[in-house]
Amino acid sequence: MKLSLLNILAASTPVLTLTNFQPQNQLQIPIQNQDSTMPNPHTLTQPNVLLSDVLGRDRSINTYAGLIRDVETVSTRLDTADSNSTVLAPLNSAIDALPGKPWEDQHEYNALGASAYDGDEGQERARRNIRRFVQAHVVPVSPWKEGERVRSLLDGDREIWWENKDGVMLLQPDGIEIQNVASKVGNGEVWIIKAVRKYA
Ligand SMILES: *[C@@H]1O[C@H](CO)[C@@H](O)[C@H](O)[C@H]1NC(C)=O
């Protein structure tokens, strides 16, 4: 049985979707528990499963998984068998640690003031920022070899690569620690990263 992205995401805790988007409100992020019933992904490649099937499984990244749902081009890609991707999913705690929300841009606040995300135009701005955030964390390559320089789905993004340093996988050039490879499936892998990428 192949589950669709929406089924999976609907089963996870809904957070940060634009349908309940309230920029002025404090986002409630649930306590994160690793699901101990998950199979050990290090030993298991699931060839008949898609990224869209597994992204909602891990509660520690369900904020990012929820954001993907709002970006149709990316969620469609992850639901497509012949387009491989490596998803660099930031931990909920990493998104929580940002100075603002993923849809907030300090430059826009500076230019437009506190109402930058109000109204239709504000919503459109927020939507675009979420799209950029989501795109910057998906690489259109899998398997992704160590040292291989690639660009994310974000237009104009700089090159990134990863390296193994003393047994720790680091996303470069920012030196972001890759906590683990959470899933290996037919159209790619989900890697959990400990900090949000810096992208312009
Ligand atoms: C896509 O990923 C699968 C699973 O790892 C792999 O077998 C296949 O060779 C990859 N395809 C490309 C074009 O990289």
Ligand as a Chemical Component Dictionary entry (heavy atoms), coordinates in Angstrom:
data_LIG
# 
_chem_comp.id                   LIG 
_chem_comp.type                 NON-POLYMER 
_chem_comp.pdbx_formal_charge   0 
_chem_comp.three_letter_code    LIG 
# 
loop_
_chem_comp_atom.comp_id 
_chem_comp_atom.atom_id 
_chem_comp_atom.alt_atom_id 
_chem_comp_atom.type_symbol 
_chem_comp_atom.charge 
_chem_comp_atom.model_Cartn_x 
_chem_comp_atom.model_Cartn_y 
_chem_comp_atom.model_Cartn_z 
_chem_comp_atom.pdbx_ordinal 
LIG C1 C1 C 0 17.748 7.020 -6.903  1  
LIG O1 O1 O 0 17.818 6.391 -5.653  2  
LIG C2 C2 C 0 17.752 4.979 -5.721  3  
LIG C3 C3 C 0 17.686 4.465 -4.288  4  
LIG O2 O2 O 0 18.833 4.791 -3.578  5  
LIG C4 C4 C 0 18.979 4.469 -6.484  6  
LIG O3 O3 O 0 18.889 3.070 -6.582  7  
LIG C5 C5 C 0 19.001 5.105 -7.860  8  
LIG O4 O4 O 0 20.189 4.719 -8.528  9  
LIG C6 C6 C 0 18.951 6.603 -7.748  10 
LIG N1 N1 N 0 18.854 7.195 -9.076  11 
LIG C7 C7 C 0 19.645 8.185 -9.463  12 
LIG C8 C8 C 0 19.404 8.718 -10.836 13 
LIG O5 O5 O 0 20.522 8.657 -8.749  14 
# 
loop_
_chem_comp_bond.comp_id 
_chem_comp_bond.atom_id_1 
_chem_comp_bond.atom_id_2 
_chem_comp_bond.value_order 
_chem_comp_bond.pdbx_ordinal 
LIG C1 O1 SING 1  
LIG C1 C6 SING 2  
LIG O1 C2 SING 3  
LIG C2 C3 SING 4  
LIG C2 C4 SING 5  
LIG C3 O2 SING 6  
LIG C4 O3 SING 7  
LIG C4 C5 SING 8  
LIG C5 O4 SING 9  
LIG C5 C6 SING 10 
LIG C6 N1 SING 11 
LIG N1 C7 SING 12 
LIG C7 C8 SING 13 
LIG C7 O5 DOUB 14 
# 
